[in-house]
Amino acid sequence: MSSPATGPVGIRRRWTEHGLVFIAPFLITYSLFLLWPLLSGVRMSLRSDNITGSGGEFVGLDNYAEALRDPGVWSSMGNTVWFTVLSTVPLVVCGLVLALLSHHLRVVEWLWRLAWFAPFLLPSGVVGLLFLWVIYPSDFGFADQVLASAGLHPGIGWLTDERYAMLSVVLTTVWWTVGFNFLLYLAALQSIPRYVYEAAELDGASGRQRLWHITLPLLRRTTGVVVVLQVLASLKIFDQVYIMTGGGPDDSTRPVLQYVYQAGFTGYRIGYASAVSYLFFALIVIVSLVQLRLSRRRGEESG
């Protein structure tokens, strides 16, 4: 006969005392939809499984060794990093500028906020097809019409020329996702106490001085969060590239996630695709640790 401390009642009491009963639904969901797929992916990366999950054998680290020698992996990694570099700076700067404008514009304030945040609510398929069929078509697209009206030569291969394809994807992404950064900056601006500006104004500080010595320093933590989120989001680019360029021309815009997709679902090599995805995961972890270290150092210096 079990004692009260070891029986079902005792176990339930200990779970309740430690709060495990309340977090059990989260732990179960977390294990089923994150931990198990993560471990399953590691297992597949060590095998030569095909898309059906059968007919493979254990190959150890051969998939990883092949991925490190594969020029397609390195070119797609380079495209992903290059897109991240090109998109992060304008997305952070434009988000800050739009937030400053919206915070100081008092005429139809709600309209400006809606106009700048609304594109972020659009699905990636809608955005990709909009720019593919309306903005970037040669000779009759909106982008070429703007060039023609400015007296410049239209007919640029926005999505078919290697010189402009990546830049076109970056411009699309900036228009589409800048609203998220704008919202974060706007919330941070509204949290700055009004009396700080009033005191600076009484001391004779100009608008530019208040911006450089009050607003931007107080937005430093928000900027760090925005940069981290933006870099991680840009590294995971897939949708707009797949819809607009398909990774072309000549794989000049193909990101690493599209390479994983092609290796797994077009080349039917699920094991190899899993290995490439975990190498990419290692890159994201390294970038995250570097950013965390830099943010901590800036926090210590400011403190």
C-alpha positions in Angstrom: 0.0 0.0 0.0 1.5 3.3 -1.1 2.0 6.1 1.4 0.3 9.5 1.0 3.7 11.0 0.0 4.3 8.5 -2.8 0.8 7.8 -4.0 -1.2 9.6 -6.7 -2.4 12.2 -4.2 1.1 12.9 -3.0 2.4 13.2 -6.6 -0.5 15.5 -7.5 0.2 17.6 -4.4 3.9 18.0 -5.3 3.0 18.9 -8.9 0.6 21.5 -7.7 3.0 22.9 -5.2 5.7 23.4 -7.8 3.3 24.7 -10.4 3.9 21.8 -12.8 0.2 21.3 -13.3 -0.2 24.8 -14.7 2.8 24.6 -17.1 2.1 21.0 -18.2 0.0 21.9 -21.2 2.8 24.2 -22.5 5.5 21.5 -21.8 3.5 18.9 -23.7 2.8 21.3 -26.7 6.5 22.4 -26.6 7.7 18.9 -26.7 5.4 17.7 -29.5 5.9 20.7 -31.8 9.4 21.8 -31.1 11.6 19.3 -29.3 10.4 16.3 -31.2 10.8 17.8 -34.7 14.2 19.2 -33.6 15.4 15.7 -32.6 13.8 14.1 -35.5 15.6 16.5 -37.9 18.9 15.7 -36.3 18.3 12.0 -36.8 17.4 12.6 -40.5 20.5 14.7 -41.0 22.6 11.6 -40.1 20.9 9.4 -42.6 20.4 9.2 -46.4 16.6 9.2 -46.2 14.6 10.2 -49.3 11.4 12.2 -49.2 9.3 9.2 -48.2 11.5 8.7 -45.1 12.4 5.1 -46.2 15.2 3.4 -48.0 17.9 5.3 -46.2 20.8 4.3 -44.1 23.0 5.8 -41.4 25.7 7.9 -42.9 27.0 9.8 -39.9 28.4 13.2 -40.7 28.7 12.6 -44.5 25.8 14.9 -45.2 27.4 17.7 -43.3 30.8 17.1 -45.0 29.1 17.2 -48.4 27.2 20.4 -47.5 30.5 22.1 -46.5 32.0 21.2 -49.9 28.9 22.2 -51.8 29.3 25.5 -53.7 25.5 25.8 -53.9 25.3 25.9 -50.1 27.9 28.7 -49.8 26.4 30.8 -52.6 23.0 30.6 -51.1 24.5 31.4 -47.7 26.2 34.4 -49.2 23.0 35.6 -50.8 21.2 35.3 -47.5 23.8 37.3 -45.7 24.0 39.9 -48.4 20.2 40.3 -48.3 20.4 40.7 -44.6 23.0 43.4 -44.8 21.1 45.3 -47.5 17.8 45.1 -45.8 18.5 45.6 -42.2 19.9 49.2 -42.3 17.0 50.7 -44.4 14.4 48.8 -42.4 15.7 50.1 -39.1 16.3 53.7 -40.3 13.0 54.0 -42.2 11.1 52.6 -39.2 12.7 55.2 -37.0 12.0 58.1 -39.4 8.4 57.1 -40.0 7.8 56.7 -36.2 9.3 60.2 -35.6 7.1 61.7 -38.4 3.9 60.0 -37.1 4.7 61.0 -33.5 5.0 64.7 -34.4 2.3 64.9 -37.1 -1.0 66.0 -35.5 -3.1 66.2 -38.6 -5.1 62.9 -39.3 -2.6 61.1 -37.1 -4.5 57.8 -37.4 -4.2 57.9 -41.2 -0.4 58.1 -41.2 -0.2 55.2 -38.7 -2.6 53.1 -40.8 -0.8 53.8 -44.1 2.6 52.9 -42.8 1.6 49.8 -40.9 -1.0 48.4 -43.3 1.4 46.8 -45.8 2.8 44.6 -42.9 -0.6 42.9 -42.6 -0.6 41.7 -46.2 0.3 38.0 -46.9 3.6 37.4 -48.6 1.9 35.9 -51.6 -0.1 39.1 -52.2 3.0 41.3 -51.8 5.1 39.1 -54.1 2.5 39.0 -56.9 1.8 42.7 -56.6 5.4 43.6 -57.2 5.9 40.9 -59.8 2.9 41.8 -61.9 2.4 45.5 -61.2 5.5 47.2 -60.0 8.4 45.5 -61.7 7.3 44.4 -65.2 9.6 45.9 -67.9 8.4 48.8 -69.9 4.9 49.0 -68.5 5.4 48.4 -64.7 5.0 51.2 -62.2 8.8 51.3 -61.5 9.6 51.9 -65.2 6.8 54.5 -65.4 8.4 56.4 -62.6 11.8 56.3 -64.3 10.2 57.5 -67.6 8.4 60.4 -65.9 11.8 61.4 -64.4 13.4 61.5 -67.8 15.5 58.3 -67.1 15.8 55.3 -69.4 13.1 52.6 -68.5 13.2 49.0 -69.4 15.4 47.8 -66.5 15.2 44.1 -65.8 14.3 44.5 -62.2 13.9 40.8 -61.6 15.8 39.4 -64.5 19.1 41.3 -64.3 21.6 40.1 -61.7 22.6 43.7 -61.0 19.1 44.7 -59.9 17.3 41.5 -58.8 18.5 41.4 -55.2 18.0 45.2 -54.8 14.4 44.8 -56.1 13.7 42.1 -53.5 15.2 44.3 -50.8 13.0 47.3 -51.8 9.9 45.0 -51.8 10.8 43.7 -48.3 11.4 47.3 -47.0 8.0 48.4 -48.2 6.3 45.3 -46.9 7.8 44.9 -43.4 8.9 48.4 -42.3 5.6 48.8 -40.5 6.6 46.4 -37.7 9.7 48.4 -36.9 7.7 51.5 -37.2 5.2 50.2 -34.6 8.0 49.3 -32.1 9.6 52.7 -32.4 6.3 54.5 -32.1 5.5 52.7 -28.9 8.9 53.6 -27.5 8.5 57.2 -28.5 5.2 57.4 -26.7 6.7 56.0 -23.5 9.2 58.8 -23.2 8.0 61.2 -20.5 6.9 64.6 -21.8 8.5 66.5 -19.0 11.9 65.5 -20.3 11.4 67.5 -23.5 9.7 70.3 -21.6 12.8 70.7 -19.3 15.1 70.6 -22.3 13.0 73.2 -24.0 13.2 75.5 -21.0 17.0 75.1 -21.0 17.0 76.4 -24.6 17.6 73.1 -26.4 16.6 73.2 -30.1 14.6 70.5 -31.8 17.7 69.0 -33.3 19.4 68.9 -29.9 16.4 67.3 -28.3 16.5 64.6 -31.0 20.2 63.8 -30.7 20.6 64.1 -26.9 17.2 62.9 -25.6 15.2 60.9 -28.2 17.9 58.8 -29.8 19.7 57.9 -26.5 16.4 56.9 -24.9 15.6 54.7 -28.0 18.9 52.8 -27.8 17.4 49.7 -26.2 14.5 49.7 -28.7 17.0 50.0 -31.5 18.9 47.0 -30.2 15.7 44.9 -30.1 14.7 46.1 -33.6 18.1 45.2 -35.0 18.1 41.7 -33.5 14.6 40.9 -34.7 15.3 42.3 -38.1 18.5 40.4 -38.6 16.8 37.1 -37.6 13.8 37.8 -39.9 16.1 38.7 -42.9 18.1 35.6 -42.5 15.0 33.5 -42.8 13.9 35.1 -46.1 12.1 32.7 -48.5 8.6 33.7 -49.6 9.2 36.9 -51.6 12.3 35.5 -53.4 10.5 32.3 -54.3 7.5 34.1 -55.7 9.3 37.0 -57.5 12.5 35.5 -58.8 12.5 31.8 -58.0 16.1 32.3 -56.8 17.3 33.6 -60.2 18.7 34.9 -62.3 21.5 32.3 -62.2 20.8 31.7 -58.5 21.9 35.2 -57.7 19.0 35.7 -55.2 18.5 32.1 -54.0 18.5 32.1 -50.2 19.6 29.1 -48.2 16.0 28.2 -47.2 15.2 27.8 -50.9 18.2 25.6 -51.3 17.0 23.4 -48.5 13.6 23.3 -50.1 15.1 22.3 -53.5 17.4 19.7 -52.0 14.6 18.1 -49.9 11.4 18.4 -52.0 12.9 18.7 -55.6 16.0 16.6 -55.2 14.2 14.2 -52.7 17.2 14.2 -50.4 15.6 14.8 -47.0 18.7 13.8 -45.0 21.0 16.2 -46.9 18.5 19.0 -46.7 18.2 18.5 -43.0 22.0 18.8 -42.7 22.1 22.0 -44.6 19.3 23.4 -42.5 21.2 22.6 -39.3 24.3 24.3 -40.6 22.1 27.4 -41.3 20.7 27.0 -37.8 24.3 27.1 -36.4 24.8 30.4 -38.4 21.7 31.9 -36.8 22.9 30.9 -33.3 26.3 32.4 -33.9 24.8 35.7 -35.1 22.4 35.8 -32.2 25.2 35.2 -29.7 27.3 38.0 -31.3 24.4 40.4 -31.2 23.7 39.5 -27.6 27.3 40.1 -26.6 27.4 43.4 -28.4 24.1 44.5 -26.8 25.4 43.6 -23.3 28.6 45.5 -23.9 26.7 48.6 -25.0 24.5 48.2 -21.9 27.5 48.0 -19.6 29.1 51.1 -21.3 25.9 53.1 -21.0 25.5 52.0 -17.4 
